């Protein structure tokens, strides 16, 4: 997965204020759905350290054999809402944005099939995750979205903004690497790299579980948080986007 520079790198001053004045910098932890194999562990780590994150949610297959936005996961999402996190859409079906056509439509690849989305149908794809999340939790998302894989197109950015969703990518150093093969990128290497390279204003990205990684990265989230806090960093959430007309 390629790293994508976030709007946060340009608009860091617009993000929620850093906690104590002793902080030497602010970081933004974002977490995408994935397989959900580490979902409870990640929630509990965030609770222990009182760190708020921004979650990007799609309807993905989970290790339980169900889907992330089915009723069986309602209590989990409600618990994150109660903990004060923020939420954005990761598209509903977690398809790949594969480019724009001259007529304005977007190529969207889902399960090996290509669909052509208009501005209206692309916005509907973003809203479906938002509305399903509301059905499960009673809370709407925060006007944010993330393209699966971070792969955007000019039309996708423009259409999403028109229907009220601002794209959030991540910094190069913020790619925590939890989807890389653990044989080549062991947890200790990824942890050391993150601690060494993250800087003020960076957006970090990880998942609630990755199918392909043998050794889950999630246990390293705890030493990552404490290590970054020891360096003077605080954590904040990506700022919500104002709700547009018709969202």
N, C-alpha and C positions, 0 to 999 in steps of 0.2 A: 504494500500500500504506500502510495507516495505521500509525503508530508505536504500540508497545505497551509499557507500563511493565513492567520486569522485576522478578522477585522479588529480583534482585541489588540493586535500589535500596533494598529494605527489609532484606535480609539480607547486605549487603556484607561485614559482619564475618565471615560464615561462609565466604567465598570463600577460595581458596588464598592464602596470605600473599604480600604484595608482596615482590619481590626486595630490593634493598639499602635500607638505612635512609635513604639520600639521596633516595628517591622521595617526591615531594610528593603523590602520588595514584596510584590503581590503576585501570586500565581493563580491560575484558573483551571481547576481539575474538571474535565468533561469525560463522561462515560457513556459509551454506546451499548445497545442491548446485547447482541451476540447470543451465545448458547445458554446464558443464565446459569452456568455451572458454578460460578463464583458469586452469585447475586447476594446471598445472605451474608457471606463472609465480608464482602465489600461494604455492605450496609453497616455491619457491626463495627468494622474498623473506622468508618467515618463517624459513627456515633461516639466511639471511645475518644476520639480526638476532636470532636465537635467541629469537624470540617464539613462545609457545605459544598456540594458539587452540582454540576449541570448535566442532566441525563438526556440523551437523544434516543428516542424510542421508536422502534419499528415492530411490525408484526412478524417476528422471526421464530423459527423452530427452536425448541429448547431441549435440554437433556432429559426432561420429564416426558417427552413425546407429545407435548402440546405446543401452544404458541404463546408468545409473550403478552399479547393483549387479549387473551381469553380470560373468562371469569376466575379461573383457578389462580391467576396472578394478581387479582384485585387487591388482596390484603397486602401483598408485597408493595405494590405501587402506592397504596394508601399510607403505608408506613413511611415511605420516602417523602410523601407529601407532608405528613405530620412532622417529619424531621426538618422541614424547611428548605429542601432542595429546589432547584429549578428544572424545567423540562422543555424539550423541544422535539419536533418531529424529525424522524430519520427517514422520511417517506414511509408510506404504509407497508409496501411490499418489499422494501429493501432491494430495489432494482438498481441497475447501473445506468447512469446517464452517459450515453455513448456519443453525443454530438448533436448539433443543431442542423436542420435542413433549411434550404433557402426560403421555403414557404413559412418558416417560423416554428414549425413543429420540432419536438425534441425526441431523439431516439432513446427509448427506455427499455433496457433488457432485463426481463424477469424470467428466471428458470429457463434460460436459453432461448426465449422467444422475444422478438423485438416488437414493441408497440410504438406508435407515433402519437405523442401527447401534444395537444394544443395548450394554450395558456390556461384555458378553463380546466381541462382534464389534468394538467400538471398540478394546479392548485388543489383540485379535488384529491389528488394523491397525497399531498401534504396534509390536507385537512382531515382525511380519514383517520390518521393516527391521532391527531388532536382530539377529534370527536370521540373516538373509541376510548381514549384516556379519560375523557370527561365522563363517559358512561360508567367507567370502572371506579373513578375516584371522586367525582363531583368537582374536579378542578380542570380548567382549561390550561393548555400549554402556554408558554411565555413568548410567543411570536418569534421563535428561533427555529432554524432547521440546519441539518447537516446532511450533505449528500453522502450516500454510501460510498465508502472508499475515498471520500473527499473529492471525488471527480465531479466537478460542476461544468456547466456550459454557460455562455453569456445569456442565452434566453432563460435558462433555469434561474439564474440569479435575478434577472429582471422580472420574470413572472412571479417568482416567490415574493419579491419585495412589494409588488403591486397588490398581492393578496395578504401582505402583512407578516412575512417571515424573513428575517435577516439570516444570512448564512454565517455559520461559525466554523472555521477550520481549526488548525492548530499550528504551533510553531515547530520548526524542524527539531529542536531539542525537546519539544513536548511530545513527540511520538515515542511512547513508552515501550513499544516493541512487543506487546503481549501476544501479537499474532505471528511473530517470527518463530522459526523452528528453534526449540530449546536446545537442540544438540549443537547448533552453531552460535546461538545467542542465549547462554544460560542466564538465569535470574540475577546472579551476582554481577555479571557484565552489564546487564540493562540497568540495574540499580546504580552501579558506579557511574555509568554514563549520564544518567539523569541527574544525579547529585552534582556531577562536575559541570554540566553544561547548561542547566536551566537558569534563566535570568529573569529579572523583573519584567512583568507584563506577559510572560509566556502562557499560552494555552496548552494544557496537557491533554492527551487523549489515550484512553484505554477502553476495555470492554468488560461486560458482566460475565464473560466467559468466551473462550475461543475453542472451537472444535478441534483444530489441527495441532494445538500446542500440547506437547506431552507433559511438561511441568508448568502448571498454571503460574502466571505472574502475580496473581492477586495477593498471595502472602507477602510479597515485597512492598505492597502499598503501605503497610504500617511503618517499616524502617524508612521508606521514602518520605512519608509525612514527617516523622520525627527528625530525620536528617535535614530536611529542608527547613523545618522550624528552628533547628539548632543553628542554621546559617542565617536566621533572621527573617525568613519568608513567612508571610501570612497567606491564607487562602480566601478567595472570594468567588462568587458565582457570576456567570455572564449576565449582563443586565437584560431585563425583559424588554421586548419590543412592544411599543404601544399598539393596542388592538386597532386595526383599520376598520373602515366601514365594511360590513358584510362578512367579517371573519366568523 
